[in-house]
Amino acid sequence: MFRLDGRIALVTGGSRGIGRACCEALAEQGATVVVNYLKGEEAAHQVASAIAAKGGAADIAGFDVADSKAVAGAVDEIVKRHGKIDVLIANAGIAIDGLLLRLKDEDLEQLYATNVRGALACARATARSMMRGRWGRIVFVSSVVGEMGNEGQTAYAATKAALIGAAKSIARELASRNVTANVVAPGYIDTDMTAEIPADRKEQMVSAVPLGRAGSASDVAAACVYLASEEAGYVTGHVLRMNGGMYM
């Protein structure tokens, strides 16, 4: 089950963390994976090499999702090289934390540009190929705070909540072309981005998780593989919560 042989998958922010886990998991199921990166070209090459070493197929594509023209150009090049794009995992994102009263306009603009406009630009560009092929899977990587909120993360939570509304709307727009749009909403995931959180804060976060542990990048990747598969063809406009019960 969940095989992706013959599928071309683009993973934004694919050089590390959840993105890397998604690239590796998709490739293990037979997809040809395009690893997007912004600054981590060497890391992207490492991901592609690791996939190739296991007999998989991978390519890399450097572009900033916040630059809509760069997104459109990069997607066109990927389609030229591979003939199509079947799967988009819109994972690239940034976090700028701060209490509402301390947030700066530039913080808001930067968060929106990457987390919302970037995801939508990637969905818009890849959807054209999916619609032509009458098959596609769009998966946005949101966050538990997009549903439950969190103090000190008002702006970040707003961008992650926006992805949920976007996915539901895209799901309705593209359903007639057999293209689905869904969301994964991770909770506290143990990645290099969370490694700098103080130990006492990590302990507090784990204590709020009924399953009693942090999630792993592979947990999120498994959900993305499912939503990218043929077996998930009747699932669209859905939010799949990967949070250990932190928010139900």
N, C-alpha and C positions, 0 to 999 in steps of 0.2 A: 504494500500500500504506500501511497504518498510519493510514488516515483515521479520524477520530473525530467525524464529522458527527452531530449530534443527541445527543451525549454531554454530560453535565454532570460536570465534574471539580472537586473541591475540593483545593487545594494548601495545606497548612499551612506557615506560615513562608514565604509566597509573595512577600513584598515585596522580597526581596534575594537575592543569591547564587544558590545552586542552586535555591531555590524560585522565584525570578523566572524563571530560565532554563526551568524546567519549565512555568510558566504560559505563557510565550511560545511554547514548542514545542508544547504541547497545543493552544493556540489556533490556531496555524498549520495544524494538522491538522484543524481544524474543530470542536473542542470548545468549549463555553461554559465558561469558567474562573471559579471563585470563588477570589479571592486572599485568603487568611487573613493576618492580621497581629495582633500584640500591641500594640506601641507605634508602629509605623511607618505610621500611617494615610496620611500624605502620600505616602510611598513606594508604598503599595498603590494609591492613586489614580493615581500615575504609571504603574505597571505596567498597570493597567486602561486608562488613556488610550492608552498605547503600543500595546496590543493592538487597541483600537478604531480607532486611526489606520491600522492595517494591514487593517482590514475584519473583524476578529474580534469576539467577544463576551466581555465580562468583567464580573464583579461583585466586590464586596469584602465581607469579613465579619471584623469584629474580635472575637476572643475568645482567651482563654488556654487552651491545650490542657491545661494542668495542672489546670484547674478542670473536673471532669467534668460538673457541672451546666450550666456555661456551654457546654460542647461540645454536650451534648444539646439545649439550647435553640437554639443557633446552627444546628445541623444541621436541626432541625425548621423553622426559618425559611427555610433554603435550599431545603428540599423544598417548602415552601409557595410560594416564589417561582418555582421552576424545575420543580416537579413530581416531581423525583427527584434522586438522586446516583448516577452510574454508576462514577465513578473517584475513588479517594482516593490522593493522594500525601502520605504522612505524613512530612513533611520537617522540621517544626519541632523544634529541639533546641538544647541548650546544652552547653558544654564547661567543666568545671572541672578543671584539671590539678593534680596534686600526688602526691608519693610516698605510698604507703599509710600510713606511720606519721604523716604530717602531715595526713591527711584528717580533716575534722571531720564530725560527724553531720549537721549542716545541709547540708554539701556533698553527702553521699550522698542525703539526702532530696530536695534540690532537683534533682539529676540524675535520680533515679528518677521524680519527679513529672512532669517535662517529657518526658524521653526515652523512658520506658517506659509509665508510666500514661497520659500524654498521647496517645501513639500508639495504645494499646489503647482508650482512650475514644473516639477518633475512628473507629477501626475498628468498634467496637461500635455507635456511633450511625449510621454510614453503611451498615453491613451490612444494616440493616433495610430500607432502600430498595432496595438491590441484590437482596436475597432476594425482595422483592415483584416486582421486574422480571425476576427470574431471569437476571440478567446483572450482573457487577460485576468490578472490578479494584481490589485493595488492594495498594499498593506502599509498603513501609517503607524509609526511607533510613537505612541503618546506616553502617558504616565499616570500613575495612580492619583497624583495631585491634580490632574485635569478633571477628575471626578469628585474627589473629596476635599480638595484645597489643602493649603498648608501655610502656616504663618511664615512670613519671610520669603514666600515664593509666589506672590500675587501675579506678577507679570509672567513668570514662567508657567504657572498653572493656567493662566488665560490662553497662552499659545497652545498648550497641550489640549485644553478643552476645545479649542477651535478646530483641531484635527478631527475630533469626533463628529462635529456638525458637518465638516467638509466631507468626510467619508460617507455619511448617511446620504448626503445630497448627490455625491458622485455615484453612489450605488443605484440611486433612482435614475440618474441620467444615462448610465451606460449599461443597464441591465439588459436592454433589448439586443445588445451586441455580445452578450455572454461574458461581460467583464464585471467582476465583483470588486467591491471596495470595502475593506474592513480595517479594524484598529486592534493593535495589541497595546495593553496598558500595563507596563511593568510596575512593580512596587519597588522595594529596596533590593537592588541587584548588586552583587559583589563584582565590581569592575574596577579598572584603574581610575575611573572618574570618582568613585566613592571611596577609594583607598585613603584619601586625605582627610576624611571625616574623623574627628577625634573619637577615641575608643569609647568614651562614656556616651557619646551621641549614638554611635553604632549600637551599643548595648540597649539604649533606649528605643531605637528603631526596631531592633529584633524583638524586643519585648511586646511590641504592638502587633506582631505577626502571629496569628494563631498557630501556624505550622512551626513556629519557633526557630526559624533560620532565615538568613538572607537567600534570595534567589540567585541563580547563576545565569550567565549569558546564554548558556546552552538551553536553559528552561525557556527563555524568550525565543531563541532560534527554533526550537521544536514547534512552538505555536505558529511562527511565521511559515515554516515548512508546511504545516497542515493547511493554513489559509491559502498557500500558494498552490496546493495540490488539486487534482481533479476531484478528489473525494470531498473537497469543500465547495464544490460548485453550486450548492444550494444555500450557502452561507454568504450573506452580503448585508452591509450596513450594521455589522455586529461589532461589539467591543469585547474582546477576549482579555479578561483580567488575569495577569500573571503576578499576583501579589501575595500569595500564601494566605489569603483571607484577611489581609490588612483592611481592605474595603470590599464590602459585599453589597 
